[in-house]
Amino acid sequence: MHLRHLISFVAVAESLNFSRAAVELHVAQPAVSQQIRALETELGVALFDRIGKRVTLTEAGRALLPYARQILALVTAAENEVREREQLKRGKASLGAPPTVSTHVLPARLMQFKQTWPGLEVTLREAGTETLLDQIGDGKLDLAIVATDVLPANVESTPFLTETYVLAVSARHPFLGKRQTVRLADLASEPFILFPEGYKLREVTLAACRRAGFEPRVALDGGAMQSALEFVGAGLGVALVPELALTEANSIHALRVADQSLQRDLGLVWLKGRSLSPAARALRDFLTQTR
């Protein structure tokens, strides 16, 4: 059953006149008659009684009419829906990010995005790089902000942000609380806070300590960012964290690491070959243009 057949059928059914239906549809009257004949042949029933110049619906035609109207209305609604999304009046996009970025970078940018595109909805998920890349690969996320030192071959990326790692210590720490820099090699006796599996910060901490010649003594293993910072503030350990994480941490002091260059490049990634929705494309373009 072709849409053009239903369009002609509804036009004739509503006007009960083939000529007027043809004018309404901007086609020749024989074309309308041909469409109706094709529909009747396909259904195996007569849809109109034609007595002289008088046209009436048959019982089958009366039964079909509400369904035909409903089908055409749904088609129109679908076209409008797609058109609105393409014009960014409506739509959804999902974005993943590590805790420091979702807390300290994205709120202001997503507010600007919402002001620019008020009809678009963004879902934000917080996780570590490994988890976010898995969710990109599984199609659960449109976009993600991740560490870009080692990216899988199934994603495309564009630069987003460079973060510097600092050593977070309690402001009341007897030796480190007043210093501005520190050598990691001098911290072999300090208890460290480790982040959960799947967080790049865990790998960064372990690798940095090993380069300095020691295995970290662990005070907390598997704590997320907020828990880690609370432990640090209470004086129970130290942690390597992105500088952004300490933006509003009043009880924590940040020290630059003097004997190693510790930073990470973050990129905005999406699944290679995936056709992003108009909303997701708009979010990707906005985030890369406003960084």
Secondary structure per residue as TSV (DSSP state, phi and psi in degrees):
chain	resnum	aa	ss	phi	psi
A	1	M	-	360.0	114.0
A	2	H	-	-89.9	148.3
A	3	L	H	-61.5	-39.3
A	4	R	H	-63.0	-31.2
A	5	H	H	-65.5	-44.8
A	6	L	H	-66.2	-37.7
A	7	I	H	-61.4	-45.3
A	8	S	H	-65.3	-40.8
A	9	F	H	-60.1	-47.9
A	10	V	H	-64.7	-40.7
A	11	A	H	-61.7	-43.9
A	12	V	H	-69.5	-40.4
A	13	A	H	-63.1	-35.3
A	14	E	H	-81.1	-29.2
A	15	S	H	-100.5	-18.5
A	16	L	S	50.5	39.4
A	17	N	-	-157.5	119.1
A	18	F	H	-65.7	-38.0
A	19	S	H	-67.5	-45.5
A	20	R	H	-64.6	-37.8
A	21	A	H	-62.5	-39.5
A	22	A	H	-64.0	-41.8
A	23	V	H	-62.3	-43.8
A	24	E	H	-62.3	-37.4
A	25	L	H	-89.3	-4.2
A	26	H	T	61.7	42.0
A	27	V	S	-134.1	169.4
A	28	A	-	-74.9	148.1
A	29	Q	H	-60.2	-37.3
A	30	P	H	-59.7	-31.6
A	31	A	H	-65.7	-39.7
A	32	V	H	-63.9	-46.2
A	33	S	H	-59.7	-38.6
A	34	Q	H	-65.8	-40.7
A	35	Q	H	-63.6	-42.0
A	36	I	H	-65.9	-43.1
A	37	R	H	-61.4	-40.4
A	38	A	H	-64.3	-40.0
A	39	L	H	-67.7	-42.7
A	40	E	H	-63.6	-38.8
A	41	T	H	-65.0	-42.2
A	42	E	H	-64.2	-41.0
A	43	L	H	-83.3	-19.8
A	44	G	T	76.6	21.1
A	45	V	S	-140.7	158.8
A	46	A	-	-84.7	134.2
A	47	L	-	-100.2	-20.9
A	48	F	E	-132.6	144.6
A	49	D	E	-96.9	129.5
A	50	R	E	-116.9	105.4
A	51	I	E	-117.7	100.4
A	52	G	T	66.3	-127.2
A	53	K	T	-92.9	-1.1
A	54	R	E	-89.7	132.7
A	55	V	E	-122.2	128.5
A	56	T	E	-133.7	157.7
A	57	L	E	-79.5	139.3
A	58	T	-	-79.4	176.3
A	59	E	H	-59.5	-41.3
A	60	A	H	-64.6	-38.3
A	61	G	H	-64.6	-41.2
A	62	R	H	-65.3	-35.1
A	63	A	H	-69.2	-37.4
A	64	L	H	-74.6	-32.5
A	65	L	H	-54.1	-50.7
A	66	P	H	-62.5	-34.9
A	67	Y	H	-69.2	-40.2
A	68	A	H	-63.1	-42.9
A	69	R	H	-61.4	-41.2
A	70	Q	H	-65.4	-42.8
A	71	I	H	-61.6	-45.5
A	72	L	H	-66.9	-35.5
A	73	A	H	-65.7	-39.9
A	74	L	H	-65.7	-39.3
A	75	V	H	-62.8	-44.2
A	76	T	H	-62.2	-42.8
A	77	A	H	-62.8	-41.9
A	78	A	H	-63.6	-43.1
A	79	E	H	-61.8	-43.3
A	80	N	H	-64.9	-39.6
A	81	E	H	-62.0	-48.0
A	82	V	H	-64.3	-40.9
A	83	R	H	-64.8	-41.4
A	84	E	H	-63.6	-39.4
A	85	R	H	-68.8	-40.3
A	86	E	H	-64.3	-32.3
A	87	Q	T	-88.5	4.7
A	88	L	T	63.2	32.6
A	89	K	S	-85.3	-25.7
A	90	R	S	-145.4	159.7
A	91	G	E	149.2	166.1
A	92	K	E	-131.5	149.2
A	93	A	E	-144.8	147.3
A	94	S	E	-117.0	140.5
A	95	L	E	-136.9	134.3
A	96	G	E	-113.1	150.0
A	97	A	E	-158.1	154.5
A	98	P	-	-69.4	160.4
A	99	P	H	-55.7	-43.1
A	100	T	H	-63.9	-38.3
A	101	V	H	-72.2	-42.7
A	102	S	H	-66.9	-27.7
A	103	T	H	-87.9	-40.8
A	104	H	H	-110.7	-14.5
A	105	V	T	-113.6	-46.1
A	106	L	H	-74.3	-32.6
A	107	P	H	-53.1	-47.8
A	108	A	H	-67.6	-39.8
A	109	R	H	-70.4	-39.5
A	110	L	H	-70.1	-28.9
A	111	M	H	-66.7	-40.9
A	112	Q	H	-63.9	-40.7
A	113	F	H	-62.0	-43.0
A	114	K	H	-64.8	-36.1
A	115	Q	H	-68.3	-33.7
A	116	T	H	-75.2	-42.1
A	117	W	-	-126.6	76.6
A	118	P	T	-63.9	-19.7
A	119	G	T	-86.0	-5.7
A	120	L	E	-96.8	141.0
A	121	E	E	-112.3	130.3
A	122	V	E	-114.6	127.8
A	123	T	E	-101.3	125.5
A	124	L	E	-109.7	128.7
A	125	R	E	-120.4	137.6
A	126	E	E	-107.9	126.8
A	127	A	-	-168.2	176.5
A	128	G	-	-82.6	170.4
A	129	T	H	-56.5	-47.5
A	130	E	H	-61.0	-45.3
A	131	T	H	-65.0	-41.9
A	132	L	H	-64.6	-40.6
A	133	L	H	-64.9	-37.1
A	134	D	H	-61.8	-41.5
A	135	Q	H	-70.9	-32.5
A	136	I	H	-63.7	-46.4
A	137	G	H	-63.6	-33.0
A	138	D	T	-83.7	-3.2
A	139	G	T	78.5	13.4
A	140	K	S	-82.5	-19.2
A	141	L	-	-127.2	143.3
A	142	D	S	-77.7	-45.5
A	143	L	E	-137.7	155.2
A	144	A	E	-151.4	149.6
A	145	I	E	-104.7	117.1
A	146	V	E	-139.6	163.8
A	147	A	E	-67.8	137.8
A	148	T	-	-108.7	12.9
A	149	D	S	-64.0	-38.4
A	150	V	S	-136.3	106.9
A	151	L	-	-110.1	143.3
A	152	P	-	-68.3	161.1
A	153	A	T	-72.6	-11.5
A	154	N	T	-90.6	7.3
A	155	V	E	-122.5	154.9
A	156	E	E	-109.5	154.6
A	157	S	E	-146.3	160.3
A	158	T	E	-141.5	143.5
A	159	P	E	-58.4	144.9
A	160	F	E	-126.0	-49.9
A	161	L	E	-163.6	144.7
A	162	T	E	-109.2	124.4
A	163	E	E	-108.9	140.6
A	164	T	E	-98.9	134.9
A	165	Y	E	-88.3	139.0
A	166	V	E	-128.5	163.9
A	167	L	E	-91.9	119.7
A	168	A	E	-92.1	126.1
A	169	V	E	-133.6	161.0
A	170	S	E	-64.7	139.9
A	171	A	T	-62.5	-17.8
A	172	R	T	-97.5	8.2
A	173	H	-	-61.2	129.3
A	174	P	T	-64.5	-26.6
A	175	F	T	-112.1	-33.7
A	176	L	T	-101.4	-15.5
A	177	G	T	-63.0	-22.2
A	178	K	T	-110.4	-3.9
A	179	R	-	-83.8	160.3
A	180	Q	S	-105.1	-26.2
A	181	T	E	-135.0	163.6
A	182	V	E	-154.3	149.8
A	183	R	-	-96.4	129.5
A	184	L	G	-59.6	-32.6
A	185	A	G	-60.1	-18.4
A	186	D	G	-92.2	4.5
A	187	L	-	-109.9	17.6
A	188	A	T	-60.4	-26.6
A	189	S	T	-93.7	-4.2
A	190	E	S	-82.5	140.1
A	191	P	E	-75.1	136.5
A	192	F	E	-109.6	150.6
A	193	I	E	-98.2	124.4
A	194	L	E	-104.7	144.6
A	195	F	-	-89.4	165.9
A	196	P	-	-65.1	160.1
A	197	E	T	-56.3	139.3
A	198	G	T	96.8	-14.3
A	199	Y	-	-93.4	130.8
A	200	K	H	-60.4	-29.8
A	201	L	H	-61.0	-31.4
A	202	R	H	-64.7	-47.8
A	203	E	H	-63.2	-40.9
A	204	V	H	-61.9	-45.1
A	205	T	H	-63.8	-48.7
A	206	L	H	-62.5	-44.0
A	207	A	H	-66.3	-40.1
A	208	A	H	-66.0	-41.6
A	209	C	H	-66.2	-39.2
A	210	R	H	-67.9	-36.2
A	211	R	H	-64.9	-30.2
A	212	A	T	-81.2	-4.8
A	213	G	T	99.2	17.3
A	214	F	S	-150.3	159.0
A	215	E	-	-92.4	131.3
A	216	P	-	-65.8	140.9
A	217	R	E	-82.6	120.6
A	218	V	E	-95.8	125.1
A	219	A	E	-95.6	-34.1
A	220	L	E	-144.0	127.2
A	221	D	E	-118.4	116.7
A	222	G	S	101.5	9.7
A	223	G	-	-80.4	138.1
A	224	A	-	-72.8	176.2
A	225	M	H	-55.8	-47.7
A	226	Q	H	-63.6	-44.1
A	227	S	H	-62.4	-43.0
A	228	A	H	-60.4	-44.5
A	229	L	H	-67.6	-34.4
A	230	E	H	-66.4	-39.5
A	231	F	H	-63.5	-44.1
A	232	V	H	-61.9	-47.3
A	233	G	H	-60.4	-31.1
A	234	A	T	-81.4	-3.9
A	235	G	T	84.1	19.3
A	236	L	S	-93.8	-2.7
A	237	G	-	171.9	175.3
A	238	V	B	-118.9	162.1
A	239	A	E	-151.6	142.8
A	240	L	E	-84.4	123.0
A	241	V	E	-139.8	157.7
A	242	P	E	-62.5	142.0
A	243	E	G	-56.3	-32.7
A	244	L	G	-58.4	-31.3
A	245	A	G	-65.0	-18.5
A	246	L	G	-102.6	17.2
A	247	T	T	-55.8	-42.5
A	248	E	T	-122.4	25.6
A	249	A	-	-93.0	91.8
A	250	N	T	-70.7	-29.3
A	251	S	T	-91.1	6.6
A	252	I	E	-121.3	140.7
A	253	H	E	-110.9	139.0
A	254	A	E	-105.5	132.4
A	255	L	E	-118.2	136.5
A	256	R	E	-74.1	141.1
A	257	V	E	-87.7	118.9
A	258	A	S	-86.0	-28.7
A	259	D	S	-100.9	4.4
A	260	Q	S	-146.4	148.5
A	261	S	-	-93.7	105.8
A	262	L	-	-114.6	109.3
A	263	Q	E	-156.5	165.4
A	264	R	E	-136.8	143.7
A	265	D	E	-95.6	127.8
A	266	L	E	-105.5	141.3
A	267	G	E	-128.4	156.7
A	268	L	E	-92.1	122.6
A	269	V	E	-122.0	157.2
A	270	W	E	-149.6	163.0
A	271	L	E	-71.6	127.7
A	272	K	T	-64.0	132.5
A	273	G	T	84.8	-7.8
A	274	R	-	-81.8	137.1
A	275	S	-	-85.5	104.3
A	276	L	-	-70.1	147.0
A	277	S	-	-66.5	160.1
A	278	P	H	-55.2	-38.1
A	279	A	H	-65.2	-43.3
A	280	A	H	-66.4	-38.6
A	281	R	H	-64.3	-41.0
A	282	A	H	-63.5	-40.9
A	283	L	H	-66.8	-43.3
A	284	R	H	-59.1	-47.6
A	285	D	H	-64.3	-39.3
A	286	F	H	-64.9	-46.3
A	287	L	H	-66.2	-34.8
A	288	T	H	-78.4	-26.8
A	289	Q	H	-83.6	-21.5
A	290	T	-	-107.3	9.0
A	291	R	-	-71.9	360.0
